[in-house]
Amino acid sequence: MFGLIYEAQEGRGMAYRFQDAGADLRTYQVAVGVSRVRLLSNNPEKIKALEAAGAQVEERVPCQPETAPSTEAYLRAKKEKLGHMLEGL
């Protein structure tokens, strides 16, 4: 049986201020009871969090956005500061 779990926890502004202060308020409790996942994410912390919750990340599918002059600095910061797995930056 397959299912889809959508974690609507992304955002800018206040969420990033909490994370910068070391208080990441995101939770992965929805994954409790899920044994295996195919994760669509560039964020290595999500892999760690899901594995810590007991889920085996069988595959990580990259979400490679197209870069534009207006988004390049933002994406580069995610890669350099947070370790996001983004190609070509």
CNS distance restraints for C-alpha pairs under 8 A (distance, minus, plus):
assign (resid   5 and name CA) (resid  30 and name CA) 7.78 0.50 0.50
assign (resid   5 and name CA) (resid  31 and name CA) 7.78 0.50 0.50
assign (resid   9 and name CA) (resid  26 and name CA) 6.59 0.50 0.50
assign (resid  10 and name CA) (resid  15 and name CA) 7.83 0.50 0.50
assign (resid  11 and name CA) (resid  15 and name CA) 6.23 0.50 0.50
assign (resid  11 and name CA) (resid  16 and name CA) 7.64 0.50 0.50
assign (resid  12 and name CA) (resid  16 and name CA) 5.78 0.50 0.50
assign (resid  13 and name CA) (resid  17 and name CA) 6.47 0.50 0.50
assign (resid  14 and name CA) (resid  18 and name CA) 6.37 0.50 0.50
assign (resid  15 and name CA) (resid  19 and name CA) 6.37 0.50 0.50
assign (resid  15 and name CA) (resid  24 and name CA) 7.75 0.50 0.50
assign (resid  15 and name CA) (resid  25 and name CA) 7.95 0.50 0.50
assign (resid  16 and name CA) (resid  20 and name CA) 5.97 0.50 0.50
assign (resid  17 and name CA) (resid  21 and name CA) 6.27 0.50 0.50
assign (resid  18 and name CA) (resid  22 and name CA) 6.43 0.50 0.50
assign (resid  18 and name CA) (resid  23 and name CA) 5.05 0.50 0.50
assign (resid  18 and name CA) (resid  24 and name CA) 5.95 0.50 0.50
assign (resid  18 and name CA) (resid  25 and name CA) 7.42 0.50 0.50
assign (resid  19 and name CA) (resid  23 and name CA) 5.12 0.50 0.50
assign (resid  19 and name CA) (resid  24 and name CA) 4.65 0.50 0.50
assign (resid  19 and name CA) (resid  25 and name CA) 7.71 0.50 0.50
assign (resid  28 and name CA) (resid  32 and name CA) 7.54 0.50 0.50
assign (resid  28 and name CA) (resid  49 and name CA) 6.90 0.50 0.50
assign (resid  28 and name CA) (resid  50 and name CA) 6.72 0.50 0.50
assign (resid  28 and name CA) (resid  53 and name CA) 7.23 0.50 0.50
assign (resid  29 and name CA) (resid  53 and name CA) 7.43 0.50 0.50
assign (resid  31 and name CA) (resid  50 and name CA) 7.01 0.50 0.50
assign (resid  31 and name CA) (resid  53 and name CA) 6.98 0.50 0.50
assign (resid  31 and name CA) (resid  55 and name CA) 7.23 0.50 0.50
assign (resid  32 and name CA) (resid  53 and name CA) 6.24 0.50 0.50
assign (resid  32 and name CA) (resid  54 and name CA) 7.17 0.50 0.50
assign (resid  32 and name CA) (resid  55 and name CA) 7.69 0.50 0.50
assign (resid  33 and name CA) (resid  54 and name CA) 7.81 0.50 0.50
assign (resid  33 and name CA) (resid  55 and name CA) 7.82 0.50 0.50
assign (resid  34 and name CA) (resid  54 and name CA) 7.62 0.50 0.50
assign (resid  34 and name CA) (resid  55 and name CA) 5.78 0.50 0.50
assign (resid  35 and name CA) (resid  54 and name CA) 6.64 0.50 0.50
assign (resid  35 and name CA) (resid  55 and name CA) 4.50 0.50 0.50
assign (resid  35 and name CA) (resid  56 and name CA) 5.91 0.50 0.50
assign (resid  36 and name CA) (resid  55 and name CA) 5.22 0.50 0.50
assign (resid  36 and name CA) (resid  56 and name CA) 4.58 0.50 0.50
assign (resid  36 and name CA) (resid  57 and name CA) 5.89 0.50 0.50
assign (resid  36 and name CA) (resid  58 and name CA) 6.40 0.50 0.50
assign (resid  37 and name CA) (resid  55 and name CA) 6.69 0.50 0.50
assign (resid  37 and name CA) (resid  56 and name CA) 6.17 0.50 0.50
assign (resid  37 and name CA) (resid  57 and name CA) 4.97 0.50 0.50
assign (resid  37 and name CA) (resid  58 and name CA) 5.87 0.50 0.50
assign (resid  37 and name CA) (resid  59 and name CA) 7.18 0.50 0.50
assign (resid  38 and name CA) (resid  57 and name CA) 6.01 0.50 0.50
assign (resid  38 and name CA) (resid  58 and name CA) 5.70 0.50 0.50
assign (resid  38 and name CA) (resid  59 and name CA) 4.86 0.50 0.50
assign (resid  38 and name CA) (resid  60 and name CA) 5.94 0.50 0.50
assign (resid  38 and name CA) (resid  61 and name CA) 7.15 0.50 0.50
assign (resid  39 and name CA) (resid  47 and name CA) 7.81 0.50 0.50
assign (resid  39 and name CA) (resid  57 and name CA) 6.72 0.50 0.50
assign (resid  39 and name CA) (resid  58 and name CA) 7.95 0.50 0.50
assign (resid  39 and name CA) (resid  59 and name CA) 6.21 0.50 0.50
assign (resid  39 and name CA) (resid  60 and name CA) 4.76 0.50 0.50
assign (resid  39 and name CA) (resid  61 and name CA) 5.93 0.50 0.50
assign (resid  40 and name CA) (resid  60 and name CA) 5.88 0.50 0.50
assign (resid  40 and name CA) (resid  61 and name CA) 4.68 0.50 0.50
assign (resid  40 and name CA) (resid  62 and name CA) 6.01 0.50 0.50
assign (resid  40 and name CA) (resid  63 and name CA) 6.38 0.50 0.50
assign (resid  41 and name CA) (resid  46 and name CA) 7.68 0.50 0.50
assign (resid  41 and name CA) (resid  60 and name CA) 6.68 0.50 0.50
assign (resid  41 and name CA) (resid  61 and name CA) 6.37 0.50 0.50
assign (resid  41 and name CA) (resid  62 and name CA) 5.69 0.50 0.50
assign (resid  41 and name CA) (resid  63 and name CA) 5.82 0.50 0.50
assign (resid  42 and name CA) (resid  60 and name CA) 8.00 0.50 0.50
assign (resid  42 and name CA) (resid  61 and name CA) 7.92 0.50 0.50
assign (resid  42 and name CA) (resid  62 and name CA) 5.67 0.50 0.50
assign (resid  42 and name CA) (resid  63 and name CA) 6.19 0.50 0.50
assign (resid  42 and name CA) (resid  64 and name CA) 7.89 0.50 0.50
assign (resid  42 and name CA) (resid  84 and name CA) 5.18 0.50 0.50
assign (resid  42 and name CA) (resid  85 and name CA) 4.89 0.50 0.50
assign (resid  42 and name CA) (resid  86 and name CA) 6.61 0.50 0.50
assign (resid  43 and name CA) (resid  47 and name CA) 7.19 0.50 0.50
assign (resid  43 and name CA) (resid  82 and name CA) 7.82 0.50 0.50
assign (resid  43 and name CA) (resid  83 and name CA) 7.13 0.50 0.50
assign (resid  43 and name CA) (resid  84 and name CA) 4.81 0.50 0.50
assign (resid  43 and name CA) (resid  85 and name CA) 6.55 0.50 0.50
assign (resid  44 and name CA) (resid  48 and name CA) 6.56 0.50 0.50
assign (resid  44 and name CA) (resid  83 and name CA) 6.85 0.50 0.50
assign (resid  44 and name CA) (resid  84 and name CA) 6.30 0.50 0.50
assign (resid  44 and name CA) (resid  85 and name CA) 7.33 0.50 0.50
assign (resid  45 and name CA) (resid  49 and name CA) 6.08 0.50 0.50
assign (resid  46 and name CA) (resid  50 and name CA) 6.06 0.50 0.50
assign (resid  47 and name CA) (resid  51 and name CA) 6.15 0.50 0.50
assign (resid  47 and name CA) (resid  57 and name CA) 6.72 0.50 0.50
assign (resid  48 and name CA) (resid  52 and name CA) 6.03 0.50 0.50
assign (resid  49 and name CA) (resid  53 and name CA) 6.21 0.50 0.50
assign (resid  50 and name CA) (resid  54 and name CA) 6.51 0.50 0.50
assign (resid  50 and name CA) (resid  55 and name CA) 5.44 0.50 0.50
assign (resid  50 and name CA) (resid  56 and name CA) 7.40 0.50 0.50
assign (resid  50 and name CA) (resid  57 and name CA) 7.35 0.50 0.50
assign (resid  51 and name CA) (resid  55 and name CA) 4.89 0.50 0.50
assign (resid  51 and name CA) (resid  56 and name CA) 5.74 0.50 0.50
assign (resid  51 and name CA) (resid  57 and name CA) 6.81 0.50 0.50
assign (resid  62 and name CA) (resid  85 and name CA) 7.67 0.50 0.50
assign (resid  62 and name CA) (resid  86 and name CA) 7.92 0.50 0.50
assign (resid  64 and name CA) (resid  86 and name CA) 6.43 0.50 0.50
assign (resid  64 and name CA) (resid  87 and name CA) 7.27 0.50 0.50
assign (resid  67 and name CA) (resid  71 and name CA) 5.95 0.50 0.50
assign (resid  67 and name CA) (resid  72 and name CA) 5.55 0.50 0.50
assign (resid  67 and name CA) (resid  75 and name CA) 7.87 0.50 0.50
assign (resid  68 and name CA) (resid  72 and name CA) 5.80 0.50 0.50
assign (resid  69 and name CA) (resid  73 and name CA) 7.80 0.50 0.50
assign (resid  71 and name CA) (resid  75 and name CA) 6.22 0.50 0.50
assign (resid  72 and name CA) (resid  76 and name CA) 5.96 0.50 0.50
assign (resid  72 and name CA) (resid  89 and name CA) 7.76 0.50 0.50
assign (resid  73 and name CA) (resid  77 and name CA) 6.11 0.50 0.50
assign (resid  74 and name CA) (resid  78 and name CA) 6.44 0.50 0.50
assign (resid  75 and name CA) (resid  79 and name CA) 6.32 0.50 0.50
assign (resid  75 and name CA) (resid  86 and name CA) 7.91 0.50 0.50
assign (resid  75 and name CA) (resid  89 and name CA) 7.79 0.50 0.50
assign (resid  76 and name CA) (resid  80 and name CA) 6.03 0.50 0.50
assign (resid  76 and name CA) (resid  89 and name CA) 6.04 0.50 0.50
assign (resid  77 and name CA) (resid  81 and name CA) 5.51 0.50 0.50
assign (resid  77 and name CA) (resid  82 and name CA) 7.39 0.50 0.50
assign (resid  78 and name CA) (resid  82 and name CA) 5.14 0.50 0.50
assign (resid  78 and name CA) (resid  83 and name CA) 6.56 0.50 0.50
assign (resid  78 and name CA) (resid  84 and name CA) 5.68 0.50 0.50
assign (resid  79 and name CA) (resid  83 and name CA) 4.73 0.50 0.50
assign (resid  79 and name CA) (resid  84 and name CA) 4.37 0.50 0.50
assign (resid  79 and name CA) (resid  85 and name CA) 6.36 0.50 0.50
assign (resid  79 and name CA) (resid  86 and name CA) 6.27 0.50 0.50
assign (resid  79 and name CA) (resid  89 and name CA) 7.94 0.50 0.50
assign (resid  80 and name CA) (resid  84 and name CA) 7.44 0.50 0.50
